[in-house]
């Protein structure tokens, strides 16, 4: 008779999810699944609202990455008012990018220092009460302090551009609604009241040095744990093929680095992607149409972006990217635990870009808005901290949203995360006579490498599977109804 192991909830991730592992009489794993058990439904209830409300409303998808949804929606709404990304004013483009780099910087710092580092510093078998940010602060106070201040720096950048650290408002259709003042940017340049942007760059390099030494000491584990072949998807710069986080072409490669999606325009995404569903999760499964569901899925996020790009525009991050690629002889990296190293390279890239933009007088300009010819449809694609994020809106003649499609970063990573869960279940749990807490934590470690944002990702269109149970005052189920 088979048994079921349940990990509920998965911890140190944003949102609610659980894992089920099926084990037979011989303690062999027969199946393992990662279930997303919450449902948000923004795709549906945003319908009927005026299109200009979308960038404000969709921020409420998440308190961790509201800026990413704000900007992706803004790029889509720009198209509805007739403005493509290249047509925005230069100051508006730079202010949006500054906001975006602040978001990437603070989000990556949050994930690495608060959520992932306890696993790396203490190991999978450490006591649960130690595997948390408090444990890190106690054992490694300087590391924790830098992590807290790095996240604060990114949040303060967001506050300067958008007015608030969380759910601020920076964009309006065709641009941004305000500039920044010289005294505001000097706050980040002079370092009088908090560590300045040069310090952020210095600390980013230090953290990368830490992860490189960690890889030297634990390479056998990191090279094999939850490693499996996959596709990779991300945005690349339209001219250079370099890493792009704000606007670029969609590029995908297979596990060997062969291009499977050749630098397409963002608005053409619907010609190339399908999304499938399963009854056991609210999270959809995107894949490339021309490859098919079985092999057409892709990882997204830092590791995927490093894999698909041809380089990084900033010098320090590019140096680190080259060293990262040397670990696989320049070949595609399919090793899940290298995601943390890739994420820290992006922290450095964001810090370098923030310094460049803070020193650019264009961000002080009042030239903020452009207007064009009204359209009925818009697509906005951006690289959120967790990966490729797609917002697609259609509107009617009365300016009301009639259709919304969201493919969120974690949605792309749904199949990769399930593959990671199955790998750990098969390689670390299957056949073991005794299941330890440390073994189960390894399942969570594999999931956490993707930095999933589960509440962002559950917006399935169509009918929602529903189960209603009627329970009497003794707690006994007396009736149960299902709706598929």
VOPAGU-2260 file (C-alpha; in pm, 1 decimal, decimal comma):
REM VOPAGU-2260
SITE   aa  ch    i         X         Y         Z
SITE  UNK   A    0       0,0       0,0       0,0
SITE  UNK   A    1     148,8     334,3    -103,8
SITE  UNK   A    2     209,0     615,2     143,7
SITE  UNK   A    3     214,9     989,8      96,2
SITE  UNK   A    4     471,2    1229,0     241,7
SITE  UNK   A    5     346,8    1589,5     260,6
SITE  UNK   A    6     556,0    1903,2     308,6
SITE  UNK   A    7     305,5    2174,1     395,0
SITE  UNK   A    8     383,0    2455,9     381,2
SITE  UNK   A    9     703,1    2501,6     183,1
SITE  UNK   A   10     891,5    2757,3     391,3
SITE  UNK   A   11    1102,5    3064,3     315,9
SITE  UNK   A   12     923,0    3135,9     -11,1
SITE  UNK   A   13     666,6    3404,2     -97,9
SITE  UNK   A   14     315,7    3256,0    -103,2
SITE  UNK   A   15     168,0    2918,7     -14,8
SITE  UNK   A   16     263,7    2582,8    -162,9
SITE  UNK   A   17     304,8    2221,7     -61,4
SITE  UNK   A   18     484,9    1910,8    -184,7
SITE  UNK   A   19     345,6    1557,5    -196,0
SITE  UNK   A   20     569,8    1254,3    -242,9
SITE  UNK   A   21     418,3     912,8    -315,0
SITE  UNK   A   22     612,4     613,6    -173,0
SITE  UNK   A   23     540,1     243,1    -233,6
SITE  UNK   A   24     576,3     -50,5       6,1
SITE  UNK   A   25     947,7     -75,1     -69,2
SITE  UNK   A   26    1003,6     292,0      22,3
SITE  UNK   A   27    1055,8     373,6    -344,4
SITE  UNK   A   28     929,7     711,8    -464,1
SITE  UNK   A   29     669,2     667,2    -736,6
SITE  UNK   A   30     575,6    1033,1    -787,4
SITE  UNK   A   31     638,3    1379,7    -647,5
SITE  UNK   A   32     455,5    1705,6    -711,9
SITE  UNK   A   33     480,8    2071,4    -612,9
SITE  UNK   A   34     128,3    2206,3    -556,1
SITE  UNK   A   35      36,4    2574,5    -552,6
SITE  UNK   A   36    -267,3    2586,3    -328,3
SITE  UNK   A   37    -369,7    2952,8    -343,5
SITE  UNK   A   38    -564,2    3129,1    -615,7
SITE  UNK   A   39    -562,0    3503,7    -689,9
SITE  UNK   A   40    -742,9    3551,8   -1021,3
SITE  UNK   A   41    -619,7    3897,7   -1125,1
SITE  UNK   A   42    -665,4    3804,4   -1491,1
SITE  UNK   A   43   -1039,1    3800,6   -1434,7
SITE  UNK   A   44   -1128,2    4074,0   -1189,4
SITE  UNK   A   45    -917,7    4339,7   -1361,1
SITE  UNK   A   46   -1157,7    4316,2   -1654,9
SITE  UNK   A   47   -1390,3    4613,9   -1677,6
SITE  UNK   A   48   -1145,7    4855,4   -1519,7
SITE  UNK   A   49   -1006,1    5151,8   -1717,5
SITE  UNK   A   50    -672,7    5057,5   -1875,2
SITE  UNK   A   51    -482,3    5330,7   -1692,0
SITE  UNK   A   52    -563,6    5164,1   -1360,1
SITE  UNK   A   53    -376,7    4845,1   -1451,5
SITE  UNK   A   54     -23,4    4950,1   -1344,0
SITE  UNK   A   55    -159,4    5051,5   -1002,9
SITE  UNK   A   56    -386,3    4750,9    -949,3
SITE  UNK   A   57    -149,1    4474,6   -1052,7
SITE  UNK   A   58     107,5    4583,4    -793,8
SITE  UNK   A   59    -122,8    4423,5    -538,9
SITE  UNK   A   60     -26,0    4087,4    -683,1
SITE  UNK   A   61     270,1    4096,7    -446,1
SITE  UNK   A   62     446,5    4297,0    -177,4
SITE  UNK   A   63     786,3    4155,6    -276,9
SITE  UNK   A   64     796,4    4247,0    -647,3
SITE  UNK   A   65     525,7    4513,5    -700,8
SITE  UNK   A   66     764,8    4726,7    -908,6
SITE  UNK   A   67     803,9    4449,3   -1164,8
SITE  UNK   A   68     428,1    4418,8   -1218,2
SITE  UNK   A   69     392,2    4797,7   -1218,4
SITE  UNK   A   70     650,1    4834,1   -1495,9
SITE  UNK   A   71     535,4    4536,4   -1705,6
SITE  UNK   A   72     178,7    4668,9   -1698,7
SITE  UNK   A   73     303,4    5020,7   -1772,9
SITE  UNK   A   74     489,0    4898,9   -2082,4
SITE  UNK   A   75     169,3    4732,8   -2204,3
SITE  UNK   A   76     -41,1    5042,0   -2135,3
SITE  UNK   A   77     216,9    5258,0   -2315,9
SITE  UNK   A   78     140,4    5059,8   -2630,1
SITE  UNK   A   79    -232,6    5116,3   -2583,6
SITE  UNK   A   80    -170,8    5492,2   -2592,4
SITE  UNK   A   81      54,3    5443,5   -2894,8
SITE  UNK   A   82     399,9    5450,3   -2736,5
SITE  UNK   A   83     652,7    5168,9   -2782,7
SITE  UNK   A   84     943,9    5136,9   -2535,1
SITE  UNK   A   85    1187,7    5311,6   -2770,4
SITE  UNK   A   86     945,6    5604,6   -2807,6
SITE  UNK   A   87     942,4    5699,0   -2438,6
SITE  UNK   A   88    1138,4    6010,5   -2356,3
SITE  UNK   A   89    1498,4    5939,1   -2257,3
SITE  UNK   A   90    1446,0    6072,3   -1901,5
SITE  UNK   A   91    1134,7    5854,6   -1858,3
SITE  UNK   A   92    1323,0    5547,0   -1977,7
SITE  UNK   A   93    1609,7    5612,3   -1737,6
SITE  UNK   A   94    1383,5    5678,5   -1439,9
SITE  UNK   A   95    1195,0    5356,1   -1505,2
SITE  UNK   A   96    1522,6    5166,4   -1533,5
SITE  UNK   A   97    1651,5    5319,9   -1209,6
SITE  UNK   A   98    1330,9    5206,7   -1038,3
SITE  UNK   A   99    1369,1    4860,4   -1188,5
SITE  UNK   A  100    1733,7    4818,3   -1086,4
SITE  UNK   A  101    1643,0    4925,1    -733,1
SITE  UNK   A  102    1377,6    4652,0    -731,7
SITE  UNK   A  103    1612,8    4383,6    -863,9
SITE  UNK   A  104    1881,5    4483,2    -613,4
SITE  UNK   A  105    1655,1    4474,6    -307,2
SITE  UNK   A  106    1471,7    4157,6    -412,3
SITE  UNK   A  107    1789,8    3961,7    -481,8
SITE  UNK   A  108    1933,1    4079,5    -147,9
SITE  UNK   A  109    1616,4    3968,7      29,5
SITE  UNK   A  110    1627,6    3624,8    -125,7
SITE  UNK   A  111    1995,8    3553,6     -79,4
SITE  UNK   A  112    2048,8    3689,0     270,8
SITE  UNK   A  113    1710,2    3621,0     428,6
SITE  UNK   A  114    1582,7    3307,4     252,6
SITE  UNK   A  115    1867,2    3113,8      86,9
SITE  UNK   A  116    2176,0    3181,4     298,9
SITE  UNK   A  117    2057,3    2975,6     600,1
SITE  UNK   A  118    2067,1    2663,8     381,2
SITE  UNK   A  119    2414,7    2745,2     253,0
SITE  UNK   A  120    2563,4    2851,8     584,5
SITE  UNK   A  121    2415,3    2586,3     813,5
SITE  UNK   A  122    2336,0    2295,5     581,4
SITE  UNK   A  123    2018,9    2098,5     514,4
SITE  UNK   A  124    2041,5    1899,7     837,4
SITE  UNK   A  125    2066,4    2198,5    1071,0
SITE  UNK   A  126    1789,1    2245,3    1325,8
SITE  UNK   A  127    1487,3    2433,2    1182,1
SITE  UNK   A  128    1509,0    2696,5    1457,5
SITE  UNK   A  129    1859,6    2780,3    1332,7
SITE  UNK   A  130    1784,0    2781,2     959,6
SITE  UNK   A  131    1650,4    3136,0     935,3
SITE  UNK   A  132    1761,9    3497,1     912,8
SITE  UNK   A  133    1783,1    3526,2    1292,6
SITE  UNK   A  134    2024,8    3234,0    1294,5
SITE  UNK   A  135    2230,4    3405,5    1025,2
SITE  UNK   A  136    2235,3    3733,0    1220,2
SITE  UNK   A  137    2351,5    3549,1    1531,6
SITE  UNK   A  138    2625,2    3342,8    1366,5
SITE  UNK   A  139    2731,0    3585,8    1091,8
SITE  UNK   A  140    2640,0    3939,3    1212,1
SITE  UNK   A  141    2847,3    4129,0     955,4
SITE  UNK   A  142    2704,0    3929,7     665,5
SITE  UNK   A  143    2349,9    3982,0     793,2
SITE  UNK   A  144    2410,4    4354,2     846,2
SITE  UNK   A  145    2529,0    4399,3     488,7
SITE  UNK   A  146    2229,5    4206,7     359,3
SITE  UNK   A  147    1987,7    4426,9     552,7
SITE  UNK   A  148    2155,1    4748,7     437,5
SITE  UNK   A  149    2174,9    4633,4      75,1
SITE  UNK   A  150    1803,5    4561,2      71,5
SITE  UNK   A  151    1737,0    4897,1     236,4
SITE  UNK   A  152    1939,4    5075,1     -33,0
SITE  UNK   A  153    1726,0    4924,6    -309,1
SITE  UNK   A  154    1407,2    5007,6    -122,3
SITE  UNK   A  155    1516,0    5369,2     -79,6
SITE  UNK   A  156    1581,4    5393,0    -454,8
SITE  UNK   A  157    1226,2    5268,7    -513,1
SITE  UNK   A  158    1089,7    5522,9    -265,0
SITE  UNK   A  159    1274,0    5808,3    -437,9
SITE  UNK   A  160    1132,0    5725,5    -781,7
SITE  UNK   A  161     787,0    5589,4    -690,6
SITE  UNK   A  162     706,7    5771,2    -366,0
SITE  UNK   A  163     682,9    5458,4    -147,9
SITE  UNK   A  164     891,7    5147,1     -91,8
SITE  UNK   A  165     592,4    4921,0    -155,7
SITE  UNK   A  166     306,4    4992,1    -399,1
SITE  UNK   A  167     435,9    5332,6    -503,5
SITE  UNK   A  168     329,8    5492,2    -831,4
SITE  UNK   A  169     593,2    5600,6   -1080,9
SITE  UNK   A  170     442,7    5548,4   -1426,1
SITE  UNK   A  171     157,2    5698,5   -1621,8
SITE  UNK   A  172      56,2    5605,1   -1978,4
SITE  UNK   A  173     341,1    5717,6   -2201,4
SITE  UNK   A  174     594,2    5803,4   -1933,1
SITE  UNK   A  175     644,6    5880,1   -1564,2
SITE  UNK   A  176     464,8    6135,2   -1353,4
SITE  UNK   A  177     760,7    6296,4   -1176,9
SITE  UNK   A  178    1134,4    6348,6   -1193,4
SITE  UNK   A  179    1381,9    6333,7    -905,8
SITE  UNK   A  180    1561,9    6625,8    -744,4
SITE  UNK   A  181    1938,4    6665,4    -729,5
SITE  UNK   A  182    1937,2    6652,9    -348,1
SITE  UNK   A  183    1749,1    6322,8    -364,0
SITE  UNK   A  184    2006,5    6150,0    -580,5
SITE  UNK   A  185    2292,8    6294,7    -375,4
SITE  UNK   A  186    2156,2    6098,2     -80,0
SITE  UNK   A  187    2268,3    5782,2    -261,4
SITE  UNK   A  188    2593,6    5923,7    -395,5
SITE  UNK   A  189    2752,9    6100,0     -97,2
SITE  UNK   A  190    2710,1    5833,7     171,2
SITE  UNK   A  191    2648,6    6081,8     452,6
SITE  UNK   A  192    2335,1    5918,1     589,5
SITE  UNK   A  193    2370,4    5559,7     466,1
SITE  UNK   A  194    2623,0    5350,1     271,1
SITE  UNK   A  195    2641,6    5494,3     -80,4
SITE  UNK   A  196    2618,8    5325,8    -417,6
SITE  UNK   A  197    2996,0    5270,9    -433,6
SITE  UNK   A  198    2968,9    5076,8    -108,7
SITE  UNK   A  199    2687,0    4870,3    -260,7
SITE  UNK   A  200    2915,3    4778,2    -549,2
SITE  UNK   A  201    3198,5    4692,5    -309,7
SITE  UNK   A  202    2972,8    4473,2     -94,9
SITE  UNK   A  203    2827,9    4303,2    -402,9
SITE  UNK   A  204    3179,1    4202,4    -510,2
SITE  UNK   A  205    3249,1    4073,0    -158,5
SITE  UNK   A  206    2934,6    3858,3    -159,4
SITE  UNK   A  207    3027,1    3712,8    -499,5
SITE  UNK   A  208    3372,7    3628,3    -361,1
SITE  UNK   A  209    3196,3    3449,9     -74,2
SITE  UNK   A  210    2980,4    3240,2    -308,3
SITE  UNK   A  211    3279,6    3151,8    -526,4
SITE  UNK   A  212    3469,1    3021,0    -223,6
SITE  UNK   A  213    3157,1    2833,1    -116,7
SITE  UNK   A  214    3144,0    2665,2    -457,8
SITE  UNK   A  215    3508,8    2564,7    -430,5
SITE  UNK   A  216    3439,7    2396,6     -95,8
SITE  UNK   A  217    3110,7    2226,6    -193,3
SITE  UNK   A  218    3141,6    2178,6    -566,5
SITE  UNK   A  219    3046,9    1809,9    -577,8
SITE  UNK   A  220    2716,5    1883,0    -404,6
SITE  UNK   A  221    2642,2    2201,3    -600,0
SITE  UNK   A  222    2723,0    2044,6    -937,7
SITE  UNK   A  223    2489,7    1751,1    -888,6
SITE  UNK   A  224    2207,6    1852,7    -655,6
SITE  UNK   A  225    1878,9    1896,7    -847,4
SITE  UNK   A  226    2070,0    1923,8   -1176,1
SITE  UNK   A  227    1885,9    1826,5   -1493,0
SITE  UNK   A  228    1871,6    1940,3   -1857,8
SITE  UNK   A  229    1627,0    2217,2   -1942,3
SITE  UNK   A  230    1555,0    2506,9   -2172,1
SITE  UNK   A  231    1634,6    2862,8   -2066,0
SITE  UNK   A  232    1446,9    3185,5   -2143,9
SITE  UNK   A  233    1527,1    3554,4   -2099,1
SITE  UNK   A  234    1547,0    3899,3   -2255,1
SITE  UNK   A  235    1856,3    4011,9   -2443,7
SITE  UNK   A  236    1954,7    4355,7   -2567,6
SITE  UNK   A  237    1826,8    4421,7   -2918,1
SITE  UNK   A  238    2161,9    4543,0   -3052,0
SITE  UNK   A  239    2425,8    4348,4   -2857,3
SITE  UNK   A  240    2256,4    4031,3   -2730,2
SITE  UNK   A  241    2372,7    4129,2   -2380,2
SITE  UNK   A  242    2175,4    4073,7   -2059,1
SITE  UNK   A  243    1867,1    4295,8   -2054,5
SITE  UNK   A  244    1630,8    4343,5   -1762,8
SITE  UNK   A  245    1401,9    4626,7   -1879,0
SITE  UNK   A  246    1340,3    4585,7   -2252,7
SITE  UNK   A  247    1472,2    4351,6   -2519,7
SITE  UNK   A  248    1412,8    4048,7   -2740,4
SITE  UNK   A  249    1289,8    3714,5   -2606,7
SITE  UNK   A  250    1555,3    3445,1   -2650,6
SITE  UNK   A  251    1541,3    3079,4   -2548,5
SITE  UNK   A  252    1798,8    2802,1   -2570,4
SITE  UNK   A  253    1789,2    2428,9   -2505,2
SITE  UNK   A  254    2001,7    2241,8   -2252,2
SITE  UNK   A  255    2297,8    2238,6   -2492,0
SITE  UNK   A  256    2276,6    2609,3   -2572,9
SITE  UNK   A  257    2108,7    2577,3   -2913,1
SITE  UNK   A  258    1868,5    2863,5   -2978,7
SITE  UNK   A  259    1503,3    2755,8   -2969,3
SITE  UNK   A  260    1347,7    3104,3   -2970,0
SITE  UNK   A  261    1546,5    3344,5   -3181,5
SITE  UNK   A  262    1521,6    3697,3   -3041,9
SITE  UNK   A  263    1151,1    3768,1   -3101,0
SITE  UNK   A  264     967,5    4091,8   -3025,1
SITE  UNK   A  265     784,2    4094,1   -2692,8
SITE  UNK   A  266     445,9    4158,1   -2852,5
SITE  UNK   A  267     482,4    3836,9   -3055,4
SITE  UNK   A  268     504,5    3612,5   -2747,8
SITE  UNK   A  269     152,9    3474,4   -2802,2
SITE  UNK   A  270     260,1    3321,4   -3132,9
SITE  UNK   A  271     516,4    3104,2   -2955,1
SITE  UNK   A  272     381,8    3013,0   -2609,7
SITE  UNK   A  273     102,6    2788,4   -2483,1
SITE  UNK   A  274      -0,4    2735,8   -2121,0
SITE  UNK   A  275    -128,6    2398,9   -2003,2
SITE  UNK   A  276    -306,4    2318,3   -1675,6
SITE  UNK   A  277    -320,9    2030,2   -1428,5
SITE  UNK   A  278    -593,4    1950,3   -1174,8
SITE  UNK   A  279    -347,9    1921,9    -884,1
SITE  UNK   A  280    -218,7    2282,2    -891,7
SITE  UNK   A  281    -346,2    2631,4    -966,5
SITE  UNK   A  282     -18,9    2718,0   -1139,8
SITE  UNK   A  283      -9,2    2684,2   -1518,8
SITE  UNK   A  284     267,9    2526,7   -1728,4
SITE  UNK   A  285     398,9    2748,4   -2013,7
SITE  UNK   A  286     589,9    2593,7   -2301,2
SITE  UNK   A  287     703,2    2674,6   -2655,2
SITE  UNK   A  288     441,1    2569,2   -2910,3
SITE  UNK   A  289     683,1    2453,1   -3175,1
SITE  UNK   A  290     865,4    2219,4   -2934,7
SITE  UNK   A  291     568,1    2086,0   -2742,1
SITE  UNK   A  292     468,1    2041,6   -2380,2
SITE  UNK   A  293     707,6    1758,2   -2298,1
SITE  UNK   A  294    1029,1    1940,5   -2388,2
SITE  UNK   A  295     925,8    2299,5   -2458,4
SITE  UNK   A  296     937,6    2430,0   -2100,8
SITE  UNK   A  297    1209,9    2671,8   -1986,0
SITE  UNK   A  298    1375,3    2790,5   -1671,3
SITE  UNK   A  299    1370,5    3166,6   -1618,9
SITE  UNK   A  300    1552,9    3391,2   -1373,6
SITE  UNK   A  301    1919,8    3468,0   -1304,0
SITE  UNK   A  302    2062,2    3133,8   -1415,0
SITE  UNK   A  303    1859,9    3132,7   -1736,9
SITE  UNK   A  304    1948,8    3494,5   -1813,0
SITE  UNK   A  305    2320,9    3427,0   -1774,0
SITE  UNK   A  306    2282,9    3123,8   -2001,5
SITE  UNK   A  307    2103,0    3299,1   -2287,9
SITE  UNK   A  308    2286,8    3633,8   -2297,0
SITE  UNK   A  309    2605,6    3709,6   -2490,2
SITE  UNK   A  310    2749,2    3934,1   -2220,3
SITE  UNK   A  311    2679,1    4200,3   -1956,9
SITE  UNK   A  312    2719,8    4570,2   -2028,3
SITE  UNK   A  313    2883,5    4670,4   -1697,8
SITE  UNK   A  314    3252,9    4582,6   -1651,4
SITE  UNK   A  315    3257,2    4422,5   -1305,9
SITE  UNK   A  316    2950,6    4206,3   -1367,1
SITE  UNK   A  317    3084,9    4101,3   -1707,3
SITE  UNK   A  318    3411,6    3992,5   -1545,4
SITE  UNK   A  319    3212,9    3781,5   -1299,3
SITE  UNK   A  320    2992,4    3637,6   -1577,1
SITE  UNK   A  321    3298,4    3515,4   -1765,1
SITE  UNK   A  322    3433,2    3347,1   -1452,7
SITE  UNK   A  323    3091,4    3190,0   -1393,5
SITE  UNK   A  324    3083,9    3051,7   -1748,1
SITE  UNK   A  325    3432,4    2905,5   -1707,2
SITE  UNK   A  326    3286,3    2659,4   -1455,2
SITE  UNK   A  327    3111,0    2482,2   -1743,0
SITE  UNK   A  328    3372,7    2551,0   -2010,0
SITE  UNK   A  329    3146,7    2812,8   -2166,5
SITE  UNK   A  330    2860,8    2565,9   -2207,5
SITE  UNK   A  331    2504,7    2605,8   -2080,3
SITE  UNK   A  332    2477,4    2564,2   -1703,9
SITE  UNK   A  333    2189,8    2333,8   -1601,9
SITE  UNK   A  334    2287,8    2310,9   -1234,4
SITE  UNK   A  335    2008,7    2446,5   -1014,9
SITE  UNK   A  336    2224,7    2550,3    -720,0
SITE  UNK   A  337    2428,2    2782,5    -942,2
SITE  UNK   A  338    2121,6    3007,5    -943,8
SITE  UNK   A  339    2248,8    3174,5    -625,7
SITE  UNK   A  340    2582,3    3265,3    -786,2
SITE  UNK   A  341    2403,6    3398,7   -1095,8
SITE  UNK   A  342    2169,6    3600,8    -873,3
SITE  UNK   A  343    2464,2    3769,0    -703,4
SITE  UNK   A  344    2617,0    3860,4   -1039,9
SITE  UNK   A  345    2289,9    4037,8   -1116,2
SITE  UNK   A  346    2308,4    4220,1    -782,1
SITE  UNK   A  347    2645,3    4357,8    -890,8
SITE  UNK   A  348    2507,8    4446,4   -1234,2
SITE  UNK   A  349    2214,1    4632,2   -1075,9
SITE  UNK   A  350    2448,3    4823,2    -843,6
SITE  UNK   A  351    2670,8    4930,1   -1133,5
SITE  UNK   A  352    2369,2    5040,8   -1335,7
SITE  UNK   A  353    2223,9    5234,5   -1041,6
SITE  UNK   A  354    2551,6    5423,9   -1005,7
SITE  UNK   A  355    2551,0    5507,8   -1375,6
SITE  UNK   A  356    2191,9    5632,1   -1368,2
SITE  UNK   A  357    2230,4    5827,5   -1045,1
SITE  UNK   A  358    2514,1    6022,0   -1206,9
SITE  UNK   A  359    2309,9    6089,4   -1521,7
SITE  UNK   A  360    2151,3    6435,8   -1532,1
SITE  UNK   A  361    1874,0    6305,4   -1757,5
SITE  UNK   A  362    1695,4    6174,0   -1446,9
SITE  UNK   A  363    1653,6    6539,2   -1337,5
SITE  UNK   A  364    1475,4    6636,7   -1660,3
SITE  UNK   A  365    1108,8    6740,9   -1680,4
SITE  UNK   A  366    1068,2    6578,8   -2024,3
SITE  UNK   A  367     863,3    6285,8   -1900,4
SITE  UNK   A  368     561,0    6207,3   -2121,2
SITE  UNK   A  369     495,0    6111,0   -2482,9
SITE  UNK   A  370     165,9    6059,9   -2666,8
SITE  UNK   A  371      80,5    5850,3   -2971,8
SITE  UNK   A  372    -208,8    5699,8   -3163,3
SITE  UNK   A  373    -454,7    5496,2   -2957,7
SITE  UNK   A  374    -446,4    5115,8   -2992,3
SITE  UNK   A  375    -665,2    4835,9   -2857,6
SITE  UNK   A  376    -394,2    4601,3   -2735,1
SITE  UNK   A  377     -63,5    4613,5   -2550,4
SITE  UNK   A  378     203,0    4369,5   -2432,4
SITE  UNK   A  379     464,1    4447,3   -2170,4
SITE  UNK   A  380     755,1    4211,6   -2104,3
SITE  UNK   A  381    1019,4    4271,5   -1840,9
SITE  UNK   A  382    1275,6    4064,9   -1653,5
SITE  UNK   A  383    1149,5    4056,8   -1295,2
SITE  UNK   A  384    1397,9    3938,9   -1030,2
SITE  UNK   A  385    1257,2    3586,8   -1063,4
SITE  UNK   A  386    1247,0    3581,7   -1443,5
SITE  UNK   A  387    1055,0    3675,3   -1755,3
SITE  UNK   A  388     725,5    3851,8   -1676,9
SITE  UNK   A  389     454,2    3905,5   -1939,5
SITE  UNK   A  390     151,2    4136,3   -1913,5
SITE  UNK   A  391     -98,6    4143,2   -2201,8
SITE  UNK   A  392    -411,2    4362,7   -2211,7
SITE  UNK   A  393    -691,4    4421,4   -2460,4
SITE  UNK   A  394    -928,8    4718,2   -2425,2
SITE  UNK   A  395   -1256,2    4829,4   -2582,8
SITE  UNK   A  396   -1368,1    5163,7   -2725,9
SITE  UNK   A  397   -1472,2    5279,2   -2379,3
SITE  UNK   A  398   -1118,0    5229,4   -2243,4
SITE  UNK   A  399   -1217,2    4924,3   -2037,9
SITE  UNK   A  400    -993,4    4618,3   -2010,6
SITE  UNK   A  401   -1167,0    4327,2   -2181,3
SITE  UNK   A  402    -890,4    4066,7   -2155,2
SITE  UNK   A  403    -582,7    4021,6   -1941,1
SITE  UNK   A  404    -319,2    3749,7   -1965,4
SITE  UNK   A  405     -34,0    3724,8   -1716,7
SITE  UNK   A  406     255,2    3483,0   -1749,6
SITE  UNK   A  407     454,1    3537,4   -1433,6
SITE  UNK   A  408     814,9    3436,0   -1376,2
SITE  UNK   A  409     725,6    3161,1   -1131,3
SITE  UNK   A  410     472,8    3026,4   -1382,4
SITE  UNK   A  411     756,1    2968,4   -1630,8
SITE  UNK   A  412     947,6    2796,5   -1351,2
SITE  UNK   A  413     658,8    2566,1   -1259,6
SITE  UNK   A  414     784,2    2264,5   -1454,5
SITE  UNK   A  415    1149,9    2328,2   -1356,8
SITE  UNK   A  416    1050,9    2336,8    -988,3
SITE  UNK   A  417     855,3    2014,2   -1025,8
SITE  UNK   A  418    1157,4    1859,4   -1195,1
SITE  UNK   A  419    1371,2    1970,6    -899,8
SITE  UNK   A  420    1126,6    1820,5    -649,9
SITE  UNK   A  421    1125,6    1489,5    -839,0
SITE  UNK   A  422    1505,7    1485,5    -855,5
SITE  UNK   A  423    1540,4    1525,4    -478,3
SITE  UNK   A  424    1264,9    1273,3    -410,1
SITE  UNK   A  425    1426,0    1013,0    -637,3
SITE  UNK   A  426    1786,6    1072,3    -535,2
SITE  UNK   A  427    1766,9    1166,1    -166,8
SITE  UNK   A  428    1447,0    1005,2     -35,0
SITE  UNK   A  429    1361,5     704,2    -249,9
SITE  UNK   A  430    1459,9     370,7     -92,6
SITE  UNK   A  431    1545,8     517,5     247,5
SITE  UNK   A  432    1405,5     326,3     544,3
SITE  UNK   A  433    1384,9     643,1     752,8
SITE  UNK   A  434    1283,6     984,7     624,6
SITE  UNK   A  435    1456,3    1263,8     815,9
SITE  UNK   A  436    1366,3    1629,8     844,4
SITE  UNK   A  437    1691,3    1715,6     667,5
SITE  UNK   A  438    1588,5    1507,7     363,9
SITE  UNK   A  439    1260,6    1694,3     340,4
SITE  UNK   A  440    1441,9    2025,4     375,2
SITE  UNK   A  441    1645,5    1932,8      68,2
SITE  UNK   A  442    1320,2    1938,7    -129,1
SITE  UNK   A  443    1262,2    2293,4      -7,5
SITE  UNK   A  444    1621,9    2392,1     -84,1
SITE  UNK   A  445    1568,7    2288,8    -446,6
SITE  UNK   A  446    1249,5    2495,8    -466,9
SITE  UNK   A  447    1403,8    2796,9    -292,4
SITE  UNK   A  448    1682,5    2811,7    -552,0
SITE  UNK   A  449    1416,1    2945,9    -790,3
SITE  UNK   A  450    1308,0    3217,1    -543,2
SITE  UNK   A  451     942,3    3143,8    -627,9
SITE  UNK   A  452     672,3    3405,7    -581,8
SITE  UNK   A  453     370,2    3178,3    -560,7
SITE  UNK   A  454      96,6    3435,0    -498,6
SITE  UNK   A  455     208,1    3625,6    -810,0
SITE  UNK   A  456     163,0    3326,5   -1031,5
SITE  UNK   A  457    -188,1    3184,7    -986,9
SITE  UNK   A  458    -417,6    3355,9   -1234,4
SITE  UNK   A  459    -555,3    3069,1   -1442,7
SITE  UNK   A  460    -827,7    3161,8   -1688,5
SITE  UNK   A  461   -1140,6    2950,0   -1727,0
SITE  UNK   A  462   -1312,2    2749,7   -1455,1
SITE  UNK   A  463   -1146,6    2685,3   -1122,0
SITE  UNK   A  464   -1160,7    2330,1    -977,9
SITE  UNK   A  465   -1362,2    2356,9    -655,5
SITE  UNK   A  466   -1427,8    2125,9    -361,3
SITE  UNK   A  467   -1687,9    2211,3     -95,6
SITE  UNK   A  468   -1712,6    2003,2     223,1
SITE  UNK   A  469   -2003,5    2020,4     467,9
SITE  UNK   A  470   -1893,2    1938,7     823,2
SITE  UNK   A  471   -2121,3    1882,9    1125,0
SITE  UNK   A  472   -2055,5    2014,8    1475,0
SITE  UNK   A  473   -1855,0    1701,7    1557,5
SITE  UNK   A  474   -1613,6    1767,7    1272,5
SITE  UNK   A  475   -1749,7    1483,2    1059,6
SITE  UNK   A  476   -1778,8    1541,8     683,3
SITE  UNK   A  477   -2141,6    1470,2     593,6
SITE  UNK   A  478   -2131,5    1577,3     229,8
SITE  UNK   A  479   -1878,4    1680,7     -28,5
SITE  UNK   A  480   -1935,4    1836,8    -371,2
SITE  UNK   A  481   -1687,9    1883,5    -655,6
SITE  UNK   A  482   -1679,9    2119,3    -952,4
SITE  UNK   A  483   -1418,1    2050,5   -1220,3
